[in-house]
Every structure is written in C-alpha cells, then in structure tokens.
Amino acid sequence: MIRKASFAQIAEMAALVASLLYFPVGGVLAFLCFALKGVSFHSFVTFGDTYAPLAGLLSWWAVGFVPALAYAAFVSRQAQG
C-alpha cells in the first residue's frame, strides 16, 4: 500500500538534497563567477557585501532549497504511481 508523503517528509528530503549539493554546486558556481566575471569568493558568498558571511551562506542554502523542494515533491509524486 502506498501512502501519500506529508509536507514535512518532502521538506526533509529537500533539506537533505540542498545540503548535499551545497558545497559541490556552490564551489562550481563560485569558480565560474571568478573565472568569467572576476567576482571574488567573499563577494560571491556575501552577495556583493550585502549580507554578513554567515547570512550569505544561509541565503545561498535557501536559494538551493527552492529547486530541491520542487525536486522532492516531483519525486514523491512519481513514487506514488
């Protein structure tokens, strides 16, 4: 019997996906911004000195959480058949 996933389960899966992809994807994005535009790592993390470094890192995690939430909802729906 297949049961419907709750929002808490979908949000937990999205948080795991966002956390696992945080450093690899962030590293590639930071490298590309530096290589193509000359943006420093500090400026990349802090959104151009708009936020403190910790707030910038949390903001980048939230930016990654949004597509991870869509992915988790899609996968959850597909698993239900």
C-alpha angles and dihedrals in degrees: 000000000000118000128198116260116242123234090249091058092048091048090049092052090048091050090052093049092046091048095048093049095041100094101033096047093038091051092051092047092048091049092049092048090050095045097044104031106016093242112162120234091243092051090047094051095044096043091246095321091305093122136030113261095259093046089048092053091049090048091052089050090052090050088054092044094064097063090037089057090052090048093049092049091049094049092046091052092047092050091056091061 
